[in-house]
Amino acid sequence: MQKRLAVLILCISILPILPLFAQIEEEVRINLLEIWVKVTDKNDRVINDLSAKDFRIFIDGKEADVRCFEKAFYDPLAFAKQEPNAAPDSSSESAQERKFIFFFDLLNSSPRSVDYLKQQLTEFLNKNFSDEDEGMVFALLPNVRLGVVQKMTSNREALISTIQKMQGNTSLEARVRNNEKEILSLMSFARAGNTMERNFGSVNRNPEQIRQARGLARSYAAQEESLSRFTLNSFLSIADYLQGNQFEGRLVMMYVSGGFSMRPGQNYFEIIDRAIDATSVVGSEDLNFRDRPDNTFDHEVKRTIGILNRLNVTIYSIDARGLVNYDRGPERDTTQLAFGFNTVEYQRELQDSLVLIAKETGGTAFVNTQNYQRGLAEIATDMSQQYWLCASIPGSAKRGVYHKIEVKVDRPDVKVRHRQGYIE
């Protein structure tokens, strides 16, 4: 099945993973900035009685004229079931042009989680995909190749058939576990039966062992960083594809992924520090090796998603890992459980990427849950309870620079959700 999927990707389109922002930043030149806005009260109840005069838009702190205003409030299930030629309700005109983009990040998702999720997405399409909607499917394969596996279509069955072919990364979890074992082994943890036991004394310790372990951790951190960059760059390639095809209407991406590391390799340095602390009193020779590389990805995520924001793409992240839990499977022995990285903390770090990506675009992230039907239903509802605004781009806006967006509402005690910024 994996080979069949790969062939399908090659037959349709292979998108290059773009390492630079320059190409897209050069092409995205639009005069108006579109913004989808959801407004709720302090109890998270939707506010649907606002007008254009209630909104103010600020770009980099300077107020911009509100040039467009429209309400998009409708019953998502009733809309999905309406007749193709039925006269549209004026309040739901925006919803008539929904474009669903399903992005399967198979590089960072396990086979089991993907198998379960694609069944939930099939149910979502059957319930919510109307004859007026269109959709397409991207896939980032475990071999780090990105492709369009289904071009934009109004054929629901074609989308479902493509989604059913998705398969996750069989080596995803084993890679991190094996790297962890190698580091512990270098620090004089040797296998004895089904466990790994210490070889060195409780006080004396060879600094060279720590140096070698940290060197290996840096190597693994570099690998993790490359995977995170590949994942981020796939969003750039998708933006390039969308810009080239100039799809009209509301672009909504469902990003299915187990998440990528926002602090690549930090988990490996953590297990070294824990092993040192657990085996003896820390001496001055250990403190010399406590430095860690500063490779946080927050800024790069904002820059990357800023490109998609310029194309008016809202991203809803769906955590393919489901519930966070302590990993006590057979692949991790007792020493790994004692000195290895905290699985819950690591998975929450992966979830950080999903949360930040969704937040930057004005969408939401569904993490730490296996109730995917509820999450998908909330996505459909969320799309049907928003305002559509647009503003003029300031003539002085610098290209290639992240521009912050702020939307204010002339009503007290409200919460406003929208895309956070864009790159011109």
C-alpha positions as a Markdown table, in Angstrom:
| # | Residue | x | y | z |
|---|---|---|---|---|
| 1 | Met | 0.0 | 0.0 | 0.0 |
| 2 | Gln | 2.9 | 2.4 | 0.8 |
| 3 | Lys | 4.4 | 1.8 | -2.7 |
| 4 | Arg | 1.0 | 2.4 | -4.3 |
| 5 | Leu | 0.7 | 5.7 | -2.5 |
| 6 | Ala | 4.2 | 6.7 | -3.6 |
| 7 | Val | 3.4 | 5.9 | -7.2 |
| 8 | Leu | 0.2 | 8.0 | -7.0 |
| 9 | Ile | 2.2 | 10.9 | -5.7 |
| 10 | Leu | 4.7 | 10.7 | -8.5 |
| 11 | Cys | 2.0 | 10.5 | -11.1 |
| 12 | Ile | 0.2 | 13.6 | -9.9 |
| 13 | Ser | 2.8 | 16.1 | -8.6 |
| 14 | Ile | 5.9 | 16.3 | -6.5 |
| 15 | Leu | 6.4 | 19.5 | -4.8 |
| 16 | Pro | 10.0 | 20.6 | -3.9 |
| 17 | Ile | 10.7 | 21.3 | -0.3 |
| 18 | Leu | 11.7 | 24.9 | -0.4 |
| 19 | Pro | 14.6 | 25.8 | 1.9 |
| 20 | Leu | 14.2 | 29.6 | 1.5 |
| 21 | Phe | 11.4 | 32.1 | 1.9 |
| 22 | Ala | 12.5 | 34.4 | -1.0 |
| 23 | Gln | 10.6 | 32.8 | -3.8 |
| 24 | Ile | 7.2 | 32.9 | -2.1 |
| 25 | Glu | 7.8 | 36.3 | -0.6 |
| 26 | Glu | 8.5 | 37.6 | -4.1 |
| 27 | Glu | 5.2 | 36.2 | -5.5 |
| 28 | Val | 2.6 | 37.0 | -2.8 |
| 29 | Arg | 1.5 | 40.5 | -3.8 |
| 30 | Ile | -2.1 | 41.2 | -2.9 |
| 31 | Asn | -3.6 | 44.6 | -2.1 |
| 32 | Leu | -6.2 | 43.5 | 0.4 |
| 33 | Leu | -5.6 | 41.4 | 3.6 |
| 34 | Glu | -8.4 | 39.0 | 4.4 |
| 35 | Ile | -9.1 | 38.2 | 8.1 |
| 36 | Trp | -11.5 | 35.6 | 9.5 |
| 37 | Val | -12.5 | 36.6 | 13.0 |
| 38 | Lys | -14.4 | 34.8 | 15.8 |
| 39 | Val | -15.8 | 36.7 | 18.7 |
| 40 | Thr | -17.0 | 35.2 | 22.0 |
| 41 | Asp | -18.0 | 36.5 | 25.4 |
| 42 | Lys | -16.1 | 35.7 | 28.6 |
| 43 | Asn | -18.1 | 32.5 | 28.8 |
| 44 | Asp | -17.1 | 31.4 | 25.3 |
| 45 | Arg | -20.5 | 32.0 | 23.9 |
| 46 | Val | -20.4 | 33.2 | 20.2 |
| 47 | Ile | -21.4 | 36.8 | 19.5 |
| 48 | Asn | -23.1 | 37.1 | 16.2 |
| 49 | Asp | -24.7 | 40.6 | 16.2 |
| 50 | Leu | -21.7 | 42.7 | 15.4 |
| 51 | Ser | -21.5 | 45.0 | 12.4 |
| 52 | Ala | -18.6 | 46.5 | 10.4 |
| 53 | Lys | -18.5 | 49.6 | 12.6 |
| 54 | Asp | -17.8 | 47.4 | 15.7 |
| 55 | Phe | -14.4 | 46.3 | 14.3 |
| 56 | Arg | -11.0 | 48.0 | 14.1 |
| 57 | Ile | -8.0 | 46.5 | 12.4 |
| 58 | Phe | -4.4 | 47.3 | 13.2 |
| 59 | Ile | -1.3 | 46.3 | 11.2 |
| 60 | Asp | 2.0 | 46.7 | 13.0 |
| 61 | Gly | 0.1 | 49.0 | 15.5 |
| 62 | Lys | -1.3 | 51.3 | 12.8 |
| 63 | Glu | -5.0 | 51.4 | 12.1 |
| 64 | Ala | -6.1 | 50.2 | 8.7 |
| 65 | Asp | -9.4 | 50.8 | 7.0 |
| 66 | Val | -12.0 | 48.0 | 7.1 |
| 67 | Arg | -12.7 | 47.6 | 3.4 |
| 68 | Cys | -14.9 | 44.4 | 3.5 |
| 69 | Phe | -17.3 | 42.9 | 6.0 |
| 70 | Glu | -19.5 | 39.8 | 5.9 |
| 71 | Lys | -21.1 | 37.5 | 8.4 |
| 72 | Ala | -20.6 | 33.7 | 8.0 |
| 73 | Phe | -23.1 | 32.3 | 10.5 |
| 74 | Tyr | -25.0 | 29.1 | 9.4 |
| 75 | Asp | -25.9 | 25.6 | 10.5 |
| 76 | Pro | -23.0 | 23.5 | 9.2 |
| 77 | Leu | -25.0 | 20.3 | 9.0 |
| 78 | Ala | -27.9 | 21.9 | 7.2 |
| 79 | Phe | -25.5 | 23.6 | 4.9 |
| 80 | Ala | -23.9 | 20.3 | 4.0 |
| 81 | Lys | -27.2 | 18.8 | 3.2 |
| 82 | Gln | -28.7 | 21.6 | 1.1 |
| 83 | Glu | -29.5 | 21.1 | -2.6 |
| 84 | Pro | -26.8 | 22.0 | -5.1 |
| 85 | Asn | -29.0 | 24.6 | -6.9 |
| 86 | Ala | -30.7 | 26.0 | -3.8 |
| 87 | Ala | -30.7 | 29.7 | -3.4 |
| 88 | Pro | -27.9 | 30.7 | -1.0 |
| 89 | Asp | -28.7 | 32.4 | 2.3 |
| 90 | Ser | -27.1 | 35.8 | 2.2 |
| 91 | Ser | -25.7 | 35.2 | 5.7 |
| 92 | Ser | -23.8 | 32.1 | 4.6 |
| 93 | Glu | -22.5 | 33.3 | 1.2 |
| 94 | Ser | -18.9 | 33.0 | 2.4 |
| 95 | Ala | -19.5 | 29.3 | 3.3 |
| 96 | Gln | -20.5 | 28.5 | -0.3 |
| 97 | Glu | -16.8 | 28.7 | -1.3 |
| 98 | Arg | -15.1 | 26.4 | 1.2 |
| 99 | Lys | -11.9 | 24.8 | 0.1 |
| 100 | Phe | -10.7 | 22.0 | 2.4 |
| 101 | Ile | -7.0 | 21.2 | 2.4 |
| 102 | Phe | -6.2 | 17.9 | 4.1 |
| 103 | Phe | -2.4 | 17.8 | 5.0 |
| 104 | Phe | -1.3 | 14.5 | 6.2 |
| 105 | Asp | 2.1 | 14.8 | 7.9 |
| 106 | Leu | 3.0 | 11.1 | 7.7 |
| 107 | Leu | 6.6 | 11.9 | 8.5 |
| 108 | Asn | 5.6 | 12.7 | 12.1 |
| 109 | Ser | 2.7 | 10.3 | 12.5 |
| 110 | Ser | 2.6 | 6.7 | 13.5 |
| 111 | Pro | 0.7 | 4.1 | 11.4 |
| 112 | Arg | -1.7 | 3.2 | 14.2 |
| 113 | Ser | -2.8 | 6.8 | 14.8 |
| 114 | Val | -3.2 | 7.5 | 11.1 |
| 115 | Asp | -5.3 | 4.4 | 10.6 |
| 116 | Tyr | -7.7 | 5.6 | 13.3 |
| 117 | Leu | -7.8 | 9.2 | 12.2 |
| 118 | Lys | -8.6 | 8.6 | 8.6 |
| 119 | Gln | -11.8 | 6.8 | 9.6 |
| 120 | Gln | -12.8 | 9.8 | 11.6 |
| 121 | Leu | -12.1 | 12.1 | 8.7 |
| 122 | Thr | -14.2 | 9.9 | 6.4 |
| 123 | Glu | -17.1 | 10.4 | 8.7 |
| 124 | Phe | -16.4 | 14.2 | 8.8 |
| 125 | Leu | -16.6 | 14.4 | 5.0 |
| 126 | Asn | -19.8 | 12.3 | 4.9 |
| 127 | Lys | -21.4 | 14.7 | 7.4 |
| 128 | Asn | -20.0 | 18.1 | 6.5 |
| 129 | Phe | -18.8 | 18.1 | 2.9 |
| 130 | Ser | -21.5 | 19.7 | 0.7 |
| 131 | Asp | -21.9 | 19.8 | -3.1 |
| 132 | Glu | -20.6 | 23.4 | -3.0 |
| 133 | Asp | -17.4 | 22.4 | -1.3 |
| 134 | Glu | -14.1 | 21.4 | -2.8 |
| 135 | Gly | -11.1 | 19.6 | -1.2 |
| 136 | Met | -7.6 | 18.4 | -1.9 |
| 137 | Val | -5.0 | 16.2 | -0.1 |
| 138 | Phe | -1.3 | 16.8 | 0.5 |
| 139 | Ala | 1.0 | 14.2 | 2.1 |
| 140 | Leu | 4.5 | 14.5 | 3.6 |
| 141 | Leu | 5.8 | 11.0 | 3.4 |
| 142 | Pro | 8.3 | 9.4 | 5.8 |
| 143 | Asn | 10.9 | 9.6 | 3.0 |
| 144 | Val | 10.6 | 13.4 | 3.3 |
| 145 | Arg | 8.8 | 13.9 | 0.0 |
| 146 | Leu | 5.8 | 16.1 | -0.3 |
| 147 | Gly | 3.2 | 15.6 | -2.9 |
| 148 | Val | -0.3 | 16.5 | -4.0 |
| 149 | Val | -2.0 | 13.1 | -3.8 |
| 150 | Gln | -5.4 | 14.5 | -4.7 |
| 151 | Lys | -5.9 | 17.7 | -6.7 |
| 152 | Met | -8.8 | 20.1 | -5.8 |
| 153 | Thr | -12.1 | 18.3 | -6.4 |
| 154 | Ser | -15.7 | 18.5 | -5.5 |
| 155 | Asn | -15.8 | 14.6 | -5.6 |
| 156 | Arg | -16.3 | 13.5 | -2.0 |
| 157 | Glu | -15.6 | 9.9 | -2.8 |
| 158 | Ala | -12.3 | 10.7 | -4.5 |
| 159 | Leu | -11.2 | 12.5 | -1.4 |
| 160 | Ile | -12.3 | 9.6 | 0.9 |
| 161 | Ser | -10.5 | 7.1 | -1.3 |
| 162 | Thr | -7.3 | 9.1 | -1.2 |
| 163 | Ile | -7.5 | 9.6 | 2.6 |
| 164 | Gln | -7.9 | 5.8 | 3.1 |
| 165 | Lys | -4.5 | 5.2 | 1.4 |
| 166 | Met | -2.6 | 7.3 | 4.0 |
| 167 | Gln | 0.0 | 5.3 | 6.1 |
| 168 | Gly | 2.1 | 6.6 | 8.9 |
| 169 | Asn | 5.9 | 6.4 | 9.7 |
| 170 | Thr | 6.7 | 2.9 | 10.9 |
| 171 | Ser | 10.1 | 4.0 | 12.4 |
| 172 | Leu | 8.9 | 7.1 | 14.1 |
| 173 | Glu | 8.8 | 5.9 | 17.7 |
| 174 | Ala | 11.8 | 3.5 | 17.4 |
| 175 | Arg | 14.1 | 6.2 | 16.2 |
| 176 | Val | 13.9 | 8.3 | 19.4 |
| 177 | Arg | 14.0 | 5.2 | 21.6 |
| 178 | Asn | 17.1 | 3.8 | 19.9 |
| 179 | Asn | 18.9 | 7.2 | 20.1 |
| 180 | Glu | 18.1 | 7.3 | 23.8 |
| 181 | Lys | 19.6 | 3.9 | 24.4 |
| 182 | Glu | 22.8 | 4.8 | 22.5 |
| 183 | Ile | 23.4 | 7.9 | 24.7 |
| 184 | Leu | 22.8 | 5.9 | 27.9 |
| 185 | Ser | 25.2 | 3.2 | 26.7 |
| 186 | Leu | 27.9 | 5.8 | 26.1 |
| 187 | Met | 27.5 | 7.0 | 29.7 |
| 188 | Ser | 28.6 | 3.5 | 30.9 |
| 189 | Phe | 25.1 | 2.0 | 31.1 |
| 190 | Ala | 25.5 | -1.5 | 29.8 |
| 191 | Arg | 22.8 | -4.1 | 29.1 |
| 192 | Ala | 22.4 | -6.8 | 31.6 |
| 193 | Gly | 19.6 | -9.2 | 30.9 |
| 194 | Asn | 16.4 | -7.2 | 30.2 |
| 195 | Thr | 17.7 | -4.1 | 31.9 |
| 196 | Met | 20.7 | -1.7 | 31.7 |
| 197 | Glu | 22.9 | -1.3 | 34.8 |
| 198 | Arg | 25.6 | 1.1 | 35.8 |
| 199 | Asn | 29.2 | 0.1 | 35.4 |
| 200 | Phe | 30.8 | 3.1 | 37.1 |
| 201 | Gly | 31.1 | 4.0 | 40.7 |
| 202 | Ser | 28.7 | 6.3 | 42.6 |
| 203 | Val | 31.2 | 9.2 | 42.8 |
| 204 | Asn | 34.0 | 8.8 | 40.2 |
| 205 | Arg | 33.1 | 9.5 | 36.7 |
| 206 | Asn | 35.1 | 10.0 | 33.5 |
| 207 | Pro | 34.4 | 13.4 | 32.0 |
| 208 | Glu | 35.2 | 11.9 | 28.5 |
| 209 | Gln | 32.1 | 9.7 | 28.8 |
| 210 | Ile | 30.0 | 12.8 | 29.3 |
| 211 | Arg | 31.7 | 14.6 | 26.5 |
| 212 | Gln | 31.1 | 11.7 | 24.1 |
| 213 | Ala | 27.5 | 11.4 | 25.1 |
| 214 | Arg | 26.9 | 15.1 | 24.6 |
| 215 | Gly | 28.6 | 14.9 | 21.2 |
| 216 | Leu | 26.2 | 12.1 | 20.2 |
| 217 | Ala | 23.3 | 14.2 | 21.6 |
| 218 | Arg | 24.3 | 17.1 | 19.4 |
| 219 | Ser | 24.4 | 14.8 | 16.4 |
| 220 | Tyr | 20.9 | 13.5 | 17.1 |
| 221 | Ala | 19.7 | 17.0 | 17.8 |
| 222 | Ala | 20.9 | 18.1 | 14.4 |
| 223 | Gln | 18.9 | 15.2 | 12.8 |
| 224 | Glu | 15.8 | 16.2 | 14.7 |
| 225 | Glu | 16.3 | 19.8 | 13.7 |
| 226 | Ser | 16.5 | 18.7 | 10.0 |
| 227 | Leu | 13.2 | 16.9 | 10.4 |
| 228 | Ser | 11.6 | 19.9 | 11.9 |
| 229 | Arg | 12.9 | 22.1 | 9.1 |
| 230 | Phe | 11.6 | 19.6 | 6.5 |
| 231 | Thr | 8.2 | 19.7 | 8.1 |
| 232 | Leu | 8.1 | 23.5 | 8.2 |
| 233 | Asn | 9.4 | 23.8 | 4.6 |
| 234 | Ser | 6.6 | 21.6 | 3.5 |
| 235 | Phe | 4.2 | 24.4 | 4.5 |
| 236 | Leu | 6.2 | 26.8 | 2.2 |
| 237 | Ser | 5.8 | 24.4 | -0.7 |
| 238 | Ile | 2.1 | 24.1 | -0.1 |
| 239 | Ala | 1.9 | 27.9 | 0.0 |
| 240 | Asp | 3.7 | 28.1 | -3.3 |
| 241 | Tyr | 1.3 | 25.6 | -4.8 |
| 242 | Leu | -1.8 | 27.4 | -3.6 |
| 243 | Gln | -0.4 | 30.8 | -4.8 |
| 244 | Gly | 0.3 | 29.3 | -8.2 |
| 245 | Asn | -3.3 | 28.0 | -8.6 |
| 246 | Gln | -5.0 | 31.0 | -7.0 |
| 247 | Phe | -7.9 | 29.2 | -5.5 |
| 248 | Glu | -10.8 | 31.5 | -4.6 |
| 249 | Gly | -12.9 | 31.1 | -1.5 |
| 250 | Arg | -12.2 | 30.2 | 2.1 |
| 251 | Leu | -9.1 | 28.0 | 2.4 |
| 252 | Val | -9.2 | 25.7 | 5.5 |
| 253 | Met | -6.4 | 23.3 | 6.2 |
| 254 | Met | -6.7 | 20.3 | 8.4 |
| 255 | Tyr | -3.2 | 19.5 | 9.5 |
| 256 | Val | -3.0 | 15.8 | 10.7 |
| 257 | Ser | 0.3 | 15.3 | 12.5 |
| 258 | Gly | 1.9 | 13.9 | 15.7 |
| 259 | Gly | 3.7 | 17.3 | 15.8 |
| 260 | Phe | 7.4 | 18.1 | 15.3 |
| 261 | Ser | 10.0 | 19.2 | 17.8 |
| 262 | Met | 10.0 | 22.9 | 18.6 |
| 263 | Arg | 13.3 | 22.4 | 20.6 |
| 264 | Pro | 15.0 | 19.7 | 18.6 |
| 265 | Gly | 17.1 | 17.3 | 20.6 |
| 266 | Gln | 16.6 | 18.9 | 24.0 |
| 267 | Asn | 15.2 | 15.6 | 25.2 |
| 268 | Tyr | 18.6 | 13.9 | 24.6 |
| 269 | Phe | 20.5 | 16.5 | 26.7 |
| 270 | Glu | 17.8 | 16.1 | 29.4 |
| 271 | Ile | 18.6 | 12.4 | 29.8 |
| 272 | Ile | 22.3 | 13.1 | 30.2 |
| 273 | Asp | 21.7 | 15.6 | 32.9 |
| 274 | Arg | 19.2 | 13.2 | 34.7 |
| 275 | Ala | 21.7 | 10.3 | 34.5 |
| 276 | Ile | 24.4 | 12.5 | 36.0 |
| 277 | Asp | 22.2 | 13.7 | 38.8 |
| 278 | Ala | 20.9 | 10.2 | 39.6 |
| 279 | Thr | 24.3 | 8.5 | 39.9 |
| 280 | Ser | 26.4 | 10.8 | 42.0 |
| 281 | Val | 27.0 | 14.3 | 43.4 |
| 282 | Val | 27.5 | 16.6 | 40.5 |
| 283 | Gly | 31.1 | 17.9 | 40.4 |
| 284 | Ser | 32.6 | 20.8 | 38.6 |
| 285 | Glu | 33.6 | 18.6 | 35.7 |
| 286 | Asp | 30.0 | 17.9 | 35.0 |
| 287 | Leu | 28.9 | 21.6 | 35.1 |
| 288 | Asn | 31.2 | 22.3 | 32.2 |
| 289 | Phe | 29.0 | 20.1 | 30.0 |
| 290 | Arg | 25.6 | 21.5 | 31.0 |
| 291 | Asp | 25.3 | 23.9 | 28.1 |
| 292 | Arg | 22.7 | 23.2 | 25.5 |
| 293 | Pro | 22.2 | 24.4 | 21.9 |
| 294 | Asp | 19.7 | 27.2 | 21.5 |
| 295 | Asn | 17.5 | 26.0 | 18.6 |
| 296 | Thr | 14.0 | 27.0 | 19.5 |
| 297 | Phe | 11.7 | 27.1 | 16.4 |
| 298 | Asp | 9.0 | 29.6 | 17.5 |
| 299 | His | 10.3 | 32.4 | 15.3 |
| 300 | Glu | 10.7 | 30.1 | 12.3 |
| 301 | Val | 7.1 | 28.8 | 12.7 |
| 302 | Lys | 5.7 | 32.3 | 12.8 |
| 303 | Arg | 7.7 | 33.3 | 9.6 |
| 304 | Thr | 6.6 | 30.1 | 7.8 |
| 305 | Ile | 2.9 | 30.4 | 8.7 |
| 306 | Gly | 3.0 | 34.1 | 8.0 |
| 307 | Ile | 3.3 | 33.1 | 4.3 |
| 308 | Leu | 0.1 | 31.0 | 4.5 |
| 309 | Asn | -1.6 | 33.8 | 6.4 |
| 310 | Arg | -1.0 | 36.1 | 3.5 |
| 311 | Leu | -3.0 | 33.6 | 1.4 |
| 312 | Asn | -5.8 | 33.5 | 3.9 |
| 313 | Val | -5.4 | 29.9 | 5.0 |
| 314 | Thr | -6.8 | 28.9 | 8.4 |
| 315 | Ile | -5.2 | 25.8 | 9.9 |
| 316 | Tyr | -6.9 | 23.4 | 12.3 |
| 317 | Ser | -4.3 | 21.1 | 13.8 |
| 318 | Ile | -5.3 | 17.5 | 14.8 |
| 319 | Asp | -2.9 | 15.7 | 17.1 |
| 320 | Ala | -2.4 | 12.2 | 15.6 |
| 321 | Arg | -0.9 | 11.0 | 18.9 |
| 322 | Gly | -4.1 | 11.3 | 20.8 |
| 323 | Leu | -3.8 | 11.2 | 24.6 |
| 324 | Val | -0.5 | 12.0 | 26.2 |
| 325 | Asn | 0.6 | 9.0 | 28.3 |
| 326 | Tyr | 3.7 | 7.5 | 29.9 |
| 327 | Asp | 5.4 | 5.2 | 27.5 |
| 328 | Arg | 6.0 | 1.9 | 29.3 |
| 329 | Gly | 6.0 | -0.4 | 26.3 |
| 330 | Pro | 8.5 | -3.2 | 25.8 |
| 331 | Glu | 10.9 | -1.1 | 23.7 |
| 332 | Arg | 11.8 | 1.0 | 26.8 |
| 333 | Asp | 13.6 | -0.9 | 29.6 |
| 334 | Thr | 13.7 | 0.0 | 33.2 |
| 335 | Thr | 16.8 | 2.2 | 33.0 |
| 336 | Gln | 15.3 | 4.2 | 30.2 |
| 337 | Leu | 12.2 | 4.7 | 32.3 |
| 338 | Ala | 14.4 | 5.8 | 35.2 |
| 339 | Phe | 16.8 | 8.1 | 33.4 |
| 340 | Gly | 15.2 | 8.7 | 30.0 |
| 341 | Phe | 13.3 | 11.7 | 29.0 |
| 342 | Asn | 9.9 | 12.3 | 30.4 |
| 343 | Thr | 7.5 | 11.0 | 27.7 |
| 344 | Val | 4.7 | 13.3 | 28.7 |
| 345 | Glu | 6.9 | 16.4 | 28.6 |
| 346 | Tyr | 8.3 | 15.4 | 25.2 |
| 347 | Gln | 4.8 | 14.8 | 23.7 |
| 348 | Arg | 3.7 | 18.1 | 25.0 |
| 349 | Glu | 6.6 | 19.7 | 23.3 |
| 350 | Leu | 5.5 | 18.1 | 20.0 |
| 351 | Gln | 2.0 | 19.4 | 20.7 |
| 352 | Asp | 3.4 | 23.0 | 21.1 |
| 353 | Ser | 4.1 | 23.0 | 17.3 |
| 354 | Leu | 0.5 | 22.1 | 16.5 |
| 355 | Val | -0.9 | 24.7 | 18.9 |
| 356 | Leu | 1.3 | 27.5 | 17.6 |
| 357 | Ile | 0.6 | 26.8 | 13.9 |
| 358 | Ala | -3.1 | 26.8 | 14.5 |
| 359 | Lys | -3.0 | 29.9 | 16.7 |
| 360 | Glu | -1.0 | 31.9 | 14.1 |
| 361 | Thr | -3.7 | 31.4 | 11.5 |
| 362 | Gly | -6.7 | 32.0 | 13.7 |
| 363 | Gly | -7.6 | 28.3 | 13.9 |
| 364 | Thr | -7.5 | 25.9 | 16.8 |
| 365 | Ala | -5.5 | 22.8 | 17.8 |
| 366 | Phe | -7.1 | 19.6 | 19.1 |
| 367 | Val | -4.5 | 17.9 | 21.2 |
| 368 | Asn | -4.4 | 15.3 | 24.1 |
| 369 | Thr | -7.6 | 13.7 | 23.1 |
| 370 | Gln | -8.8 | 10.7 | 21.2 |
| 371 | Asn | -12.3 | 12.1 | 20.8 |
| 372 | Tyr | -11.6 | 13.2 | 17.2 |
| 373 | Gln | -15.3 | 13.2 | 16.2 |
| 374 | Arg | -15.9 | 16.0 | 18.8 |
| 375 | Gly | -12.9 | 17.9 | 17.5 |
| 376 | Leu | -13.9 | 17.6 | 13.9 |
| 377 | Ala | -17.4 | 18.7 | 14.7 |
| 378 | Glu | -16.0 | 21.7 | 16.5 |
| 379 | Ile | -14.1 | 22.6 | 13.4 |
| 380 | Ala | -17.2 | 22.6 | 11.3 |
| 381 | Thr | -19.0 | 24.6 | 13.9 |
| 382 | Asp | -16.1 | 27.0 | 14.3 |
| 383 | Met | -16.1 | 27.8 | 10.6 |
| 384 | Ser | -19.8 | 28.6 | 10.7 |
| 385 | Gln | -19.5 | 31.2 | 13.5 |
| 386 | Gln | -17.2 | 33.9 | 12.2 |
| 387 | Tyr | -16.9 | 37.3 | 10.5 |
| 388 | Trp | -15.0 | 38.0 | 7.3 |
| 389 | Leu | -13.1 | 41.3 | 7.2 |
| 390 | Cys | -10.5 | 42.7 | 4.9 |
| 391 | Ala | -8.2 | 45.7 | 5.2 |
| 392 | Ser | -5.9 | 47.7 | 2.9 |
| 393 | Ile | -2.3 | 46.7 | 3.1 |
| 394 | Pro | -0.2 | 49.8 | 4.1 |
| 395 | Gly | 1.9 | 51.0 | 1.2 |
| 396 | Ser | 4.9 | 51.2 | 3.5 |
| 397 | Ala | 4.7 | 47.5 | 4.5 |
| 398 | Lys | 8.1 | 46.0 | 4.2 |
| 399 | Arg | 8.4 | 42.8 | 2.1 |
| 400 | Gly | 9.9 | 39.7 | 3.7 |
| 401 | Val | 9.1 | 41.0 | 7.2 |
| 402 | Tyr | 6.5 | 39.6 | 9.6 |
| 403 | His | 3.6 | 42.1 | 10.1 |
| 404 | Lys | 1.5 | 41.8 | 13.3 |
| 405 | Ile | -2.3 | 41.9 | 13.0 |
| 406 | Glu | -4.6 | 43.0 | 15.8 |
| 407 | Val | -8.4 | 43.1 | 15.6 |
| 408 | Lys | -10.3 | 45.1 | 18.2 |
| 409 | Val | -14.0 | 44.9 | 18.9 |
| 410 | Asp | -16.0 | 47.8 | 20.3 |
| 411 | Arg | -17.7 | 45.7 | 23.0 |
| 412 | Pro | -16.4 | 45.0 | 26.5 |
| 413 | Asp | -15.4 | 41.6 | 27.9 |
| 414 | Val | -15.1 | 39.8 | 24.6 |
| 415 | Lys | -12.4 | 37.4 | 23.2 |
| 416 | Val | -11.3 | 37.8 | 19.6 |
| 417 | Arg | -9.6 | 35.1 | 17.7 |
| 418 | His | -7.9 | 35.7 | 14.3 |
| 419 | Arg | -4.7 | 35.2 | 12.4 |
| 420 | Gln | -1.8 | 36.8 | 14.2 |
| 421 | Gly | 0.3 | 38.2 | 11.4 |
| 422 | Tyr | 1.5 | 37.7 | 7.8 |
| 423 | Ile | 4.6 | 38.2 | 5.6 |
| 424 | Glu | 4.3 | 40.5 | 2.6 |
